[in-house]
Amino acid sequence: MHQDIENENLFLFYENWENRELWQIHMNNKHLSEYMKVTEGAVEEFTLNEMTKID
């Protein structure tokens, strides 16, 4: 987790996954749905960027 230097209310989670299948398993885990419940109303915007590495 990273925090913006100029905006202490802006956070970034940066994750690398071996493959998309493992990432999908992670995204469907219970802890992620629990996070969404406890942060409901506290997160102004949630943006998910799925990207690919350029060699």
N, C-alpha and C positions, 0 to 999 in steps of 0.2 A: 504494500500500500504506500502510495506517495501523497504528499500534501503540497499544494501550490504555495510558492514562496510569497506571492503577493495577495492571495486570497486563502486564508486559513480554513475557509468553509468548502474548499474545492479539493476533492480527493480523487486519486486515480489508482485503480487496481491494474497491474500489468502482469499478465500470466502467459507463459509459454507452455504449450501442450505438445506431446509427442505426435498425436494425431487427433483428428476431429472426433473420432469415436470416443476416445477417452474424455475429451472435453464435454461431449454430450452427456456422458455418464455423470460427470461432475455437475453439470448444469441441472440435472434431474435429481440430485441428492437432496435429502431432507434438510441439511443445514442451509442451503440456499433459500428454500421456501421459508424457513424460520427467520432468516435474515430479512427477507422481504416483509414479513409480518411485523417484526419489531421496529423496522425503519419506516413503516407506512406513515405517511404524512410528514416525515422528517427529511425525506430526500426530494429535492425540488425537481431534479432531472436525472434519469438513469439512461446512459447511452452505452450501447454495446457495439464495438467495432470488431468484426471478425476479419482478420487480415492474414496474409500469407508472406512468408519471408522471401526476400529476393536475394539470390546468391550472387 
